[in-house]
Amino acid sequence: MSAFAGLSAGAVVFTTEFTVERADLAAYAEASGDHNPIHLDEAAAEAAGLPNVIAHGMYTAARALAVIGPERGESFVWTVDFAKPIFLPGTVAFGVERAAGGTGWRYAGWHPKKGKVHFSGQVREISE
């Protein structure tokens, strides 16, 4: 049984921070095949109207899923909503809380100083 199983809805499990660096994006681009230049090249990002390269959305979402870890279950439904890009180098504050009804986890990543949400979502185990 999960150590978090008895938590009520809205109970914060933890908060943490992680940093996104250029090397992370280069490795993700190789692994995923997503070589979109706005994630890798400053000139391309600027040409697209961005002040700098931005993190891959799915990279940051996968980092969030990894932080939640085995509490998500072996089979799960995962949702993510993207709100604001993460410019590099970037630090993301991240929090996890028990979802309503005690079935799964809600999470969000935000700018640690400005408080603006970069992404949020939910993970729920699929029961057989």
N, C-alpha and C positions, 0 to 999 in steps of 0.2 A: 504494500500500500504506500502511496505517496506521502512524503512528509508534509505536503501542503494540502492534503485532501480535506482537512477540516476547516480550511479558511472560508470565511463568508465572502459574498460578492463585494467587490470594491476593496478588499484587503490587499494592500501593497505587499508584494512578495519581496521585491528588491529594486534598487536603482543602481546604475553603474554608468560608466562612460567608456567609449572606445574612440580611437582616432583612425581616420582614413587617410592614408598616404598614397602617393603616386605608385609606389611599388605594389600596393594592394590592388589598384585598378589594372595595372599591367598584368598581374597574375590572374585576375578575374577575367580580363579580356582573352587571355590565352585559354583558360579553362572553359569559358562559355562560348567563345567564338564571336563575342560582341566587341568588335573593334571600332565602334562608332567613334570618330575622332573628337567629339565633344567631351569624351571621357579621358582622352589620352594626349591631346595636342592643344596647347594654349591658343595658337593662332586660329585653329578651327573653332574653338569655343568662342573666341572673341568675334569671329565672323558670324557666328550664330546669335550674337547679341549678349553673350554671357561674359562676366568679368574674369572668369578662369574656368578650368576644367571642372566638371561635376562628377560626383560618384555615380556609378551605375545604380539605379534604383533597386534592381534585384540583388545586387551585391549587399547593399545595406539591409534589405529585407532578410536575406539569408543569414547575415550576421545576427540579426534579431532572433531568428529562429534557432540559431546555434546557442545563443545565450539562454533561451528558455530551456533548451536541452531535453533530457528524457521525460520531463514533466508533460511534454506535448503528446506522449504516447507513440506507439509504433506506427499506427495508421491515424491520420489526422486530416482535418480540413483547415486550410490556412488562407486567411485573407490579408491583404495589405492595401492601404490607400496612401498614395503619395501626395504630399502637400507642397513642400518647398525643396529645392535642390540643395545638396550638400556640396559646397565649394571647397576645393582643396587648398592647403591642407585643412582638414576639418575634424572637429571633435563633436561627437554626438552623445548627449545624455540619453539614457535609455531606462525605461521603467516597465515593470510587469505587475499586473494585479489580477486577482481572481475575477473572472467574468460573471455576469449576472446568472443566477441559477446554479452557480458553482460548477458549471460545465465548461471548462476551458480557461483560457488566459487572454486578457487584453494587454496590448503593449503599445508603446509609443516611443519614438526617437525625436529629440528636439535639440535646438541650439542651446547649449548650457548657459550662455550669458543673455541672449535675447529672448529665450523662451518660446521661440517660434517652432511649431511642429514641422518636422521633415516628413515623417511617415507614422502611420498607426495601423493597427490591425488586430486580428484575433486568431487564436489557435484553439481548436476543439478536437478532442480525440473522437475517433469513429468507433462506436461500440458495435460489437458483433451481435 
